[in-house]
Amino acid sequence: MLQVNINSRGAIVFPYSICIDGHEERCLIRIVTHIHSDHLLDLNKSISYSKFITATPITMDLLEILGFRFPLHKRLPLDYRSCIELEDAKLCFEYAHHIAGTAQTILETTKGLLVYTSDFKRPGKDTPVIRDTDIMVIDATYGDPRYRRVDEDIIVEKLVKLLRRLLTEKPIAIYA
């Protein structure tokens, strides 16, 4: 039976000794979905104890800029829509619209499909929705109504309306 656990420090623990965005002693693979601090908990422990640290190449580079150092033999970068074979399973990354390098984690096993979304915005528009999963762990960041976002298309539409109205009155300078 498939099982996913979330430990007391917030690590999402998948089968095959995979820990996502947190550390657990028995994990062989530590996945970092992106560089926000709540997803980097205990990363130095994982660098010491895990066999591999896996992230998108962009996230790997950003982690190094932030001062995290991994031995080359522990680096296991994985591009979007790429997979690693693990015994009778595949570990894959899918794009998540959030910050540079953010990835959803997909574990395809003979017993089913497991997904961790990480943080994401605009599901079905910018973030692909992974369907037919057996277990999906959805990051709770945007689950709090205080963080509900207005659709970006509506914001752009309102900005265009405002600019058109103001342009009838006088020239407008826009600085980037």
Secondary structure, DSSP 8 states (H G I E B T S, - for coil): ----EE-TT--EEETTTEEESS--TT-SEEE----SGGG-TTHHHHHHH-SEEEE-HHHHHHHHHTT----GGGEEE--TT-EEEETTEEEEEEE-SSSTT-EEEEEEETTEEEEE--S-SSBTTTB----S-SEEE--SGGGSGGG----HHHHHHHHHHHHHHHHTTS------
